[in-house]
Each structure stands twice: as structure tokens, then as C-alpha cells.
């Protein structure tokens, strides 16, 4: 059994900060690629939720790199990882533009929060390089509405202590630290 993801932990932190019940809509599920998450933004219900959301939190790119990593193990061709990084970042860029377009008619502040990537496979050749490169490019998208929770160094420091029994997904403590890192990004101008 996998532990509840970071959303529940983040929800509790937001409720403590805002001192009221926070309504959370969770559309994504484990295993989705950035392209699949981007495609979700075409759903009218998702678009409606985004239009009325104060905080939009997205975790994308990890599954893209994991799938590319599997192909890399057979070919040892860095172009596979590089291509996956670029495609995932292009999809994330499109997500941001789409969210901004959806929110363009709304006259209230909003935040977009992305969860950076951690490296569950530090023993794989060059995996740290690709994860750090991806995160640096993701952080370059930050602006007045958007920020990235940098969880890479936390997971690197703690090693497997933050991973569940599958060695890939975070455990309860890992998810809690992701939520706390998101929380530390703050909520201005919402409060």
C-alpha cells in the first residue's frame, strides 16, 4: 500500500495558514506523463476548476524521465533522456500558458506551484545530472504566479529514507516534506 500523496499534507498546511476549510480537486493520478497531464487541461470540468482555483499545484515530468530512463538502460544514448526532458518541459510550458489563458478573465490573484523532481535512482549513470538540469529549467519558468518546490536536495540528503517500499515513490515522510516545501513557497498575494 502506498502512502497518501503530498496533496493531503499540503491541504492541512493550507487550512492551518488560511484558517478555513480548503476545497481540493485532484485530477491527476500516478503514472501520468506530462503530455497526459497537459491533455487533461482540455476537459471542461478541469478548466472550470482551474478558472476558480486560487492555487494550482502540478507534479509533472518524473514519469517522462522514468520511462526514458528505462530506454536509456538498453541503449546508453543520452539523447533519449535529453529528448524526454525537453518534451516534458515543453509540455509544462504549455500547461502554464494554458492555465494563464484560462485565468485571463479572472480578476483575482492565483498561484501555480510545481513540484520539482527528486532522484530515486542515484545509482544510474548521469541521473543526477538530468534531474538537476530538468529542475533548473523548470525553475526558470518562475514568475509572479509560479514557483517551484525544490525537493531534490532534501531527497538527496535523506536517500532512501524518504522512499516507500517500491524504491520509487515517496513514503509518508517524503510526501510530508514535499508538502512542507510547497508550503514554504508562501501564499502571497493570497494572504
C-alpha positions in Angstrom: 0.0 0.0 0.0 1.4 3.4 -1.0 1.0 6.3 1.5 -1.3 9.2 0.8 0.4 11.6 -1.6 1.5 15.1 -0.7 -1.9 16.7 -1.5 -3.5 15.7 1.8 -0.5 17.0 3.8 -0.5 20.3 1.7 -4.2 20.7 2.2 -3.7 20.6 6.0 -0.9 23.1 5.9 -3.1 25.5 3.8 -6.0 25.1 6.1 -3.8 26.0 9.0 -2.5 29.0 7.2 -5.8 30.3 5.9 -7.7 29.2 9.0 -10.6 27.7 7.0 -11.5 24.6 5.1 -9.7 24.3 1.7 -11.6 22.6 -1.1 -9.2 20.4 -3.1 -9.8 18.9 -6.5 -7.3 16.3 -7.5 -7.4 15.4 -11.2 -4.2 13.6 -11.8 -3.2 10.1 -10.8 0.1 8.3 -10.5 1.9 7.2 -13.7 0.8 10.1 -16.0 3.3 11.7 -18.3 3.5 15.5 -18.8 1.6 15.1 -22.1 -1.2 13.3 -20.4 -1.4 16.0 -17.8 -1.4 18.7 -20.4 -4.2 16.9 -22.3 -6.3 16.9 -19.1 -6.5 20.7 -19.4 -8.9 20.3 -22.3 -11.5 18.7 -20.0 -14.3 21.3 -19.3 -14.5 20.2 -15.6 -10.8 20.7 -15.2 -10.9 24.0 -16.9 -13.7 25.2 -14.7 -11.8 24.1 -11.6 -8.7 25.9 -12.8 -10.7 29.1 -13.5 -12.0 29.2 -10.0 -8.8 27.9 -8.2 -6.6 30.1 -6.0 -3.7 27.6 -6.0 -2.9 25.1 -8.8 -0.3 22.5 -7.9 1.3 20.3 -10.5 3.8 17.5 -10.4 4.9 16.6 -13.9 8.0 15.3 -15.7 9.1 12.5 -13.4 7.2 9.7 -15.3 8.6 11.1 -18.6 12.1 10.8 -17.3 11.5 7.4 -15.7 10.2 5.9 -19.0 13.1 7.5 -20.9 15.5 6.1 -18.3 14.3 2.6 -19.0 15.0 3.0 -22.7 18.4 4.6 -21.8 19.4 1.5 -19.9 19.2 -0.6 -23.1 20.8 2.0 -25.5 23.0 4.2 -23.3 22.1 7.0 -25.6 21.9 10.3 -23.7 19.7 11.8 -26.4 16.8 9.7 -25.1 17.0 11.4 -21.7 17.7 14.8 -23.3 14.7 14.5 -25.6 12.4 13.4 -22.7 13.5 16.4 -20.7 12.8 18.8 -23.5 9.4 17.3 -24.3 8.4 17.3 -20.7 9.5 21.0 -20.2 7.7 22.0 -23.4 4.5 20.3 -22.1 4.9 22.1 -18.8 5.4 25.4 -20.6 2.2 24.7 -22.5 0.4 23.9 -19.2 1.5 27.3 -17.8 0.3 29.1 -20.9 -3.0 27.3 -20.9 -3.6 28.0 -17.2 -2.7 31.7 -17.8 -5.2 31.8 -20.7 -7.9 30.1 -18.5 -7.2 32.6 -15.7 -7.0 35.6 -18.0 -10.6 36.6 -17.5 -10.4 36.3 -13.7 -9.6 39.3 -11.6 -8.4 37.6 -8.5 -4.8 36.5 -7.6 -3.8 32.9 -8.1 -0.7 30.8 -7.7 0.8 27.9 -9.7 3.0 25.6 -7.8 5.2 22.9 -9.4 6.9 20.1 -7.6 10.5 19.7 -8.8 11.9 16.3 -9.3 13.9 14.1 -6.9 16.2 11.3 -8.0 15.0 7.9 -6.8 17.8 6.2 -8.9 21.1 7.9 -7.9 23.0 4.8 -8.8 22.1 5.2 -12.5 24.7 6.9 -14.7 24.1 10.6 -15.1 20.7 10.5 -13.4 21.6 13.4 -11.0 22.8 15.5 -13.9 19.5 15.1 -15.8 17.3 15.6 -12.8 19.2 18.8 -11.8 19.1 20.0 -15.4 15.4 19.5 -15.6 14.8 21.2 -12.3 16.9 24.2 -13.2 15.0 24.7 -16.5 11.7 24.2 -14.6 12.7 26.9 -12.1 13.5 29.3 -15.0 9.7 29.4 -15.6 9.1 31.0 -12.3 7.3 34.3 -12.3 4.8 36.3 -10.2 2.3 33.5 -10.4 4.5 30.5 -10.5 7.2 28.9 -8.2 8.8 25.5 -8.0 9.2 23.5 -4.8 12.8 22.3 -4.9 12.7 18.9 -3.3 15.9 17.5 -5.0 18.3 18.4 -2.2 16.0 17.1 0.6 15.7 13.7 -1.1 19.4 13.6 -2.0 20.3 14.2 1.6 17.9 11.7 3.1 18.5 9.0 0.4 16.1 6.0 0.6 14.7 7.1 3.9 12.1 9.1 2.1 11.1 6.4 -0.4 8.4 3.8 0.1 9.0 0.0 -0.3 8.9 0.3 -4.1 12.0 2.4 -4.0 10.4 5.0 -6.4 7.5 6.8 -4.7 7.9 8.8 -1.6 6.8 7.4 1.8 4.7 9.3 4.2 7.6 11.4 5.5 8.7 12.1 1.9 5.2 13.3 1.0 5.1 15.4 4.1 8.4 17.1 3.2 7.1 17.8 -0.3 4.1 19.5 1.2 6.2 21.5 3.6 8.5 22.6 0.7 5.4 23.8 -1.2 4.1 25.5 1.9 7.4 27.3 2.4 6.9 28.9 -1.1 4.3 31.1 0.6 0.9 32.2 -0.4 1.4 35.9 -1.3 -0.7 37.6 -2.7 -3.5 35.4 -1.5 -2.9 36.4 2.2 
